Amino acid sequence: MKKIKLLLISIALISQSPDTFGQAKKPTLMILPSDNWCEQRYFMTEFDNQGTKQKVPNYKQAFQEDTELGQVITKLNSLLIRKAFEPKVAEQELKSIEAKNAEDNMTKSNSSGAQIGESQLDKLRKRVKMDIIIQIWWKLNKDKSVSFTLEAFDSYTNKSIAAQPFNAPPSDDIIPVKLEKAVVNVIDPFLADLQKHFDDMLKNGREILVTVKRWENWENNFETEINGEELTDYINKWMNDNTVNKRFNRTEATENLIVFEQVRIPIYDKTNNPMDAREFAKGLAKYLKAEPFKYEVKLMQRGLGEAILVVGEK
């Protein structure tokens, strides 16, 4: 009788739909054309970065002018949604950012005409907390075949975490159809790699970089002793207590500079909101502002995955 009951329970569990049983938490994604794709089609903007000319993709122009890009991304998004992933729609997010920028310009002085050297990707990362950026690239070959690549990057570290190239055979299909077939052929192994990376983050934490510096006019440094211990040791202990599984590497430690790499932080904070480098480093800043230190700390952020603290003053 017990065996029959166990068998019935097993059948019931197996028959449950994937939406209600065994469904892993999925990362949030955003799909964008690759830099090379934008360069090939002249969807680039050039700006002066402290005397150096720098080119960055102009996604807004690409979405407005390229007739194939929207169809490919729409197909990809539909496949992602079908497999329970959460894609953010880049084109709509860019429109939202543009609207907010327009509102800001109405309340700020614009007499000089100067612009902040910030790319559209930087703005997207700042406003939209996605876990992974997927970049797509394709090229129509002379024999009517299509070369196609999907590559995914951790949006916090910019590290490549998955890549799937595919060569669609020659055909008379229109390009969007060829690309759709290419996407269908590579999507399953590609998403498996993404899920593997995200599962590792859920278990071992998200990777970021934390740098601690001092102002040159500060009377102390990181070798200053408080109650018999150097400030560096206090900071190291805080990192040890607040990282996931105590995982981080202190790659540099001098009287003026401490660098922590491969710092693993929780993906979500206590209120279940995504945690980035700045939110994590706020805790260290508060620690240094409290007793027994009482130091002023300036906190800065570079992208989602790097926090910089400068100790001594704001």
N, C-alpha and C positions, 0 to 999 in steps of 0.2 A: 504493500500500500504506500509506504514511504517513497519507494522508487517511482511509482506512478505520479505522486504529487510533485516530486522533483522534476520529472519529465514534463509535466504540464507547466510548471513554472519556467523551465528552460524554453519551451515553445512560445510562451507568452512574451518572454523577454526578446527572443529573436524576432518575433512578429511585429514588435514596436517599430514605428517609423523612425528614420534617422533624425527627424526633427525633434523627437521627444526622448531619444535614448542614444547615448554614446556620441553626442554631437560636441566636438571640441570647440573651444572659443577661437574665433577667427581674428586675424589682424585686420586693421583698416588699411586700405590701399588707395593709391592714386595713380592713374595711367597718364603718361606724358610722352610726346615724341622725343627721341634721343637728340643730343646735341648735334651729332653728325647728320642726322636726318634734317634738322633745322638748317644746318650750314649748307647742305646740298641744295636746299630749296630757298635759300636766302632769307629765311625767317630768323634773322639775328639783329640785335641792337648793339651798337658800339657806344661805350662811354669811357670817360677819362677817369681812371682809378689812380689818383695821386701821381699823375704824369705818365702812366702806362695805359695805352689803349687796350681795352678789354671788350670782348664780344660775348654776349649771353643770348640764349634763345628768346625769341619773342613769341610766346605761346599764343597770345591773343591774336596776333596776325596770322599765325598758322591755323588756328581754329576758324578764323573768318574767311581765309582765302583758299585753303586746301579742301577740295571736295571729298577726298578719300579718307582723311584723318578722322573726321567725325564718325564715319560709318564703321571704321575699324575699331575705334574706342567704344562705340555703342555695342558692337558685337562682343567685345571683350568684357565689358561691364555686365552684359546679360549673362554670359557664361559664369562670371564670378558670383553674381547674385544667385544663380541657380545652384551653385555649390556652397552657398551660405557664407560667402565672403562679403565684406562691406566696402565697396569702392566709393570713394569720394569723386564727384564729377568735376574735373579740373576746370572745364570751361565755365561752369556755373560759379565755382569758387573765385575764379578770376574776375567775373562780373561783379561779384559781391565786394571784392577788394577794391575794384575800380570805383564803385559807388561810395565806399567809405573814404577813399582817397579824395574824391570830389568834395565830400562834405568837409574833410579836413582842410582842403585848400580854400574853402570859403571862410574859414575862421583863422587862417594863418597868413602871415605876410608872404607875398610872392614877388616882391619888388625886384629882387636880384635875378630871378629866373633860374636859380641854382636848384639842382635835384640831388637827392640822396642816391649814392651809388649802390642801389639794392636791386638785385635781379628779381624777376617774377617768381623764380623758384624759391628765393629767400623769403619773399612775401608769403608764398603759399605755405612754406614750412612754419612761418611765424604764426599765421592765422589759422591754419588747419593742421591739427595734430594727427598726422597719419603715421602708421608704423613703417610702411614700406612704399617706396616709389618704384613703379614699373615703367620702364622705358621701352618704346617700340621703335624698330627701324626696319625699312624694307627698300628694295631696289628692283625695278623691272629690268630684266636682262634682254639682250637682243633676240634670244631664241624664244621669247614670250614666257620664260619661266620667271619665278619671283624668289629672290633671296629675302629671308625674313628672320628677325631676331627679337626675342623677348628677353630682357634682362631686368633683374630686380635688385634694388639697393636698400639697405637699411637707412632710413631717412635720418637717423641720429648720427651714424658713423660714416655714411657714404660708402660702406663696404659692399661689394657685390656679393649677393647671397644666392642667386640663382640665374642661370642663363640657358636658353633653349634656342639654338639656331635651327632653321628649317628651309629647305629648298623645294618650293612647289614646282612640280613638273610643268613643261610647256603646255599651254592650252590657249584656246581662243576666248576663254572667259574674260569678263571685264575685271579690272584690277581689284575692286572691292570683293568680288566673289573669290578670286584667287587668294586674297589675304584672309578671307573668312575661313577657307579650307586650311590654310597654314596655321591659323590660330587654333582651330579644332584639333589639329594633329599634335600640337605641342602643349596644350593647356593642362592636361592631367599630370604629367611628370613635373611640369613647371610649378603648379600649385602644391604638389606634394613637397617640393623643396622649400617653398614659402612656409608651409605649415610646420615643417620640421624646424625651421629657423625660429618661428614664433613660439613653438612649444619649448624650445631651449630657453627663450627669453622668459617665458612664464615660470620655468623651473629655476633658472640661474640668474635672472635679472637682465635688464636692458643695459647695454654697454655705453658709457659716456667717458668724457675726459674732464678732469677738474685740475685747474692750475691756481695756486695760491702765491701771490706776489706781495711785495711791500713797497710803500712809497719811499723814495730815497730820503725824504726829510723826517721819516719816522725814527724816533729815538731808540726803538727796539729792533730786533730781527728774529728770525726763526730759531736762533740758538740761545735766545734769552731764556733764562731759567725762572720758572715760577714754582715755588714750593719744592725745589730740588729737581725739577724735570724741565727739559727744554720744550719750548713751544711746539717744535716739530713733533715731539713725542705725543703731546696732547692731541694735535690734529690727527696724527696717525691712529690714535686710539678711537677718536670719534669716527673715522672712516671704518675702522674695524667693527664698531658697534652698529653702524647704520647701512652698510652695504649688504647685499644678498649673499648669504653664505660666506661673508668676510672676503669676498673676491674683489681684489684690486691690486695693481702694481704701482709701487712708488718708484718711479724711474729716475727721479732727480730730487735731491734734497740738499740745498745750500742755505747759507744764512739769509739769502735774498729770495729764494725761489723753491717751491715744492711742486712737483708734477706727479699727478696720479693718472695713470692710463688703465684702460680695460676695467674701469670702475663699473661694477654691476649694481644697478639700482632697481627697485620694484617698478614694474610697468605701470601700476596704478597706485595712487595715494590712498589715504584712509577713507576718503569720500568717493572712491572708485573713479576718480578722474585721472586721465593720463598724466604721468609724471615725466617731466623733462629735466635737463641738467640744471636749469635755473631753480626749479622747485626743490630739487634735492639739495643744491648748494645753499639755499636759504637756511636750511637747518644748521649747516656749519657756520654761516654768518651769525646766526642767533647765538650759537654756542660761544663764539669769540667775542660777542658783544656783552655777554653775561659775566658774572663773577666766575673765577678770580681774575679774568682778563680785562674786561671793560674796554675793548678796543673798538674804534670806528672801522667799518668795513664797507668797501664799495663792491657791489656785485654786478657783474656784466655777463652777457650771454652771447655766444657765437653759434648761430644755428640752434638746433634743438639739442645737440649732443655735447656741447662744450660750455662749461661755466668757468669764469675767471673771478677770483676774489682778490682784491687789493687791500691790504691791511694797513691801518695807520690813520686814515681819514676818509671822508666821502669824496 
